[in-house]
Amino acid sequence: MMAAGTALTVNVLRLDHGRDLPLPAYESESAAGLDLLAAVPADQPLLIPPGGRALVPTGLAVELPEGYEGQVRPRSGLAVRHGIGLLNAPGTIDADYRGEIMVLLVNLGAETFAVKRGMRIAQLVVAPVARARLSQVAALSKSARGAGGFGSTG
């Protein structure tokens, strides 16, 4: 793993339908996520009706280093202004995946939403991953919380 604040190199492949779009970028000095852009045709915005969902292309494929994942997360501005979120948030890009990054948007708003070419539609956070080795046991150790689940802590 890398030290905090150290830049990690991620190889990016621009696909033909995304060649003219800028690469994802951090929008502020301390931003955690790179903004992903919609690679839909300029003359054909993708319309998502209320309650609808759509798989939006980004025109990019990545090669994440072993031991890292890409987390595709919603953009708060789209959520608060239009009710647009991600159906599978966060989406996971595994280190061995080499296909196009696609973003599954859902429209929870009251009006049809138009996804236009180059629109910032999601964030990509690159994060380390710990791989677990499962060990079957006869019982688990006791804890103060125990088996309390949803809402059990207040």
C-alpha positions as CSV (number, residue, x, y, z in Angstrom):
1,M,0.0,0.0,0.0
2,M,1.0,3.6,-0.6
3,A,1.6,6.4,2.0
4,A,-1.3,8.9,2.3
5,G,-0.9,11.7,-0.2
6,T,1.2,9.7,-2.6
7,A,-0.1,9.7,-6.2
8,L,-1.0,6.3,-7.6
9,T,-0.6,5.7,-11.3
10,V,-3.6,4.3,-13.0
11,N,-3.5,3.4,-16.7
12,V,-6.5,4.8,-18.7
13,L,-7.6,3.8,-22.2
14,R,-9.8,6.2,-24.1
15,L,-12.3,4.4,-26.2
16,D,-13.3,5.8,-29.6
17,H,-16.6,7.3,-28.4
18,G,-14.8,9.2,-25.6
19,R,-11.7,10.4,-27.4
20,D,-12.7,14.1,-27.4
21,L,-13.7,14.2,-23.7
22,P,-11.2,15.3,-21.0
23,L,-9.9,12.6,-18.6
24,P,-11.6,12.4,-15.2
25,A,-10.2,15.0,-12.8
26,Y,-10.3,16.1,-9.2
27,E,-12.4,19.3,-9.0
28,S,-10.7,20.5,-5.8
29,E,-7.4,20.2,-4.0
30,S,-8.6,17.6,-1.5
31,A,-11.3,15.9,-3.5
32,A,-11.5,12.1,-3.0
33,G,-13.2,11.4,-6.3
34,L,-12.4,11.9,-10.0
35,D,-15.4,13.1,-11.9
36,L,-16.6,10.7,-14.6
37,L,-18.1,12.2,-17.7
38,A,-21.0,10.9,-19.9
39,A,-19.8,9.7,-23.4
40,V,-23.2,9.8,-25.0
41,P,-23.6,11.2,-28.5
42,A,-23.6,15.0,-28.6
43,D,-26.8,15.1,-30.7
44,Q,-28.6,12.4,-28.7
45,P,-28.9,13.2,-25.0
46,L,-29.9,10.1,-23.0
47,L,-33.3,10.7,-21.4
48,I,-34.1,9.1,-18.1
49,P,-37.8,9.3,-17.1
50,P,-38.9,9.6,-13.5
51,G,-38.4,6.1,-11.9
52,G,-36.2,5.1,-14.8
53,R,-32.6,4.0,-15.0
54,A,-29.9,4.0,-17.7
55,L,-26.5,2.6,-18.2
56,V,-24.3,5.5,-19.2
57,P,-21.0,5.0,-21.0
58,T,-17.9,7.0,-20.0
59,G,-15.7,6.2,-23.0
60,L,-12.9,4.9,-20.6
61,A,-11.4,1.7,-19.4
62,V,-8.9,1.5,-16.6
63,E,-6.1,-0.8,-15.4
64,L,-6.1,-0.5,-11.6
65,P,-3.1,-1.8,-9.8
66,E,-3.4,-5.1,-7.9
67,G,-4.7,-4.5,-4.4
68,Y,-6.9,-1.5,-5.4
69,E,-10.5,-1.1,-6.6
70,G,-12.4,1.7,-8.2
71,Q,-15.5,2.8,-6.4
72,V,-18.1,4.5,-8.6
73,R,-20.1,6.9,-6.4
74,P,-23.0,9.4,-7.0
75,R,-22.5,13.1,-7.3
76,S,-24.2,15.0,-4.6
77,G,-25.2,17.9,-6.8
78,L,-27.1,15.7,-9.2
79,A,-28.8,14.0,-6.2
80,V,-30.0,17.2,-4.5
81,R,-30.9,19.2,-7.7
82,H,-32.5,16.4,-9.8
83,G,-32.9,13.3,-7.7
84,I,-30.3,11.4,-9.8
85,G,-28.3,8.7,-8.0
86,L,-26.6,5.4,-8.7
87,L,-28.6,2.2,-8.5
88,N,-25.7,0.2,-7.3
89,A,-23.8,2.7,-5.2
90,P,-21.0,2.3,-4.8
91,G,-20.3,0.3,-8.0
92,T,-17.0,-1.6,-7.9
93,I,-14.4,-1.8,-10.6
94,D,-12.1,-4.8,-9.8
95,A,-8.4,-4.6,-10.6
96,D,-8.7,-7.3,-13.2
97,Y,-11.6,-5.6,-15.1
98,R,-10.6,-4.1,-18.5
99,G,-14.0,-3.2,-20.0
100,E,-15.6,0.2,-20.3
101,I,-16.6,2.0,-17.1
102,M,-20.4,2.3,-17.2
103,V,-22.5,4.2,-14.7
104,L,-26.0,3.0,-13.7
105,L,-27.9,6.1,-13.1
106,V,-31.4,6.1,-11.6
107,N,-33.9,9.0,-11.7
108,L,-35.6,9.4,-8.4
109,G,-36.8,12.9,-9.3
110,A,-40.1,14.1,-10.6
111,E,-39.0,15.1,-14.1
112,T,-37.2,13.4,-17.0
113,F,-33.5,14.0,-16.8
114,A,-31.3,14.5,-19.9
115,V,-27.8,13.1,-19.7
116,K,-25.7,15.2,-22.1
117,R,-22.3,14.6,-23.6
118,G,-19.5,15.6,-21.2
119,M,-21.8,16.0,-18.2
120,R,-20.2,15.0,-14.9
121,I,-22.3,12.0,-13.9
122,A,-20.4,10.2,-11.1
123,Q,-17.2,10.1,-9.1
124,L,-14.5,7.5,-9.2
125,V,-12.6,6.9,-6.0
126,V,-9.6,4.6,-6.1
127,A,-9.1,2.7,-2.8
128,P,-7.0,-0.1,-1.4
129,V,-8.7,-3.4,-0.9
130,A,-8.0,-6.0,1.8
131,R,-8.5,-9.6,0.8
132,A,-10.0,-11.7,3.5
133,R,-9.1,-15.3,4.3
134,L,-12.3,-16.9,5.9
135,S,-11.9,-19.2,8.8
136,Q,-14.9,-21.2,9.9
137,V,-15.4,-21.3,13.6
138,A,-18.0,-23.0,16.0
139,A,-18.8,-19.6,17.6
140,L,-18.0,-16.0,17.4
141,S,-16.5,-13.9,20.2
142,K,-18.9,-11.8,22.3
143,S,-19.2,-8.1,21.8
144,A,-21.2,-5.3,23.4
145,R,-23.4,-5.0,20.4
146,G,-23.9,-8.7,19.8
147,A,-26.3,-9.5,16.9
148,G,-28.1,-6.2,17.0
149,G,-28.7,-5.1,13.4
150,F,-30.5,-2.4,11.5
151,G,-31.1,0.6,13.8
152,S,-30.0,-1.3,16.9
153,T,-27.5,1.4,18.0
154,G,-29.9,4.3,17.8
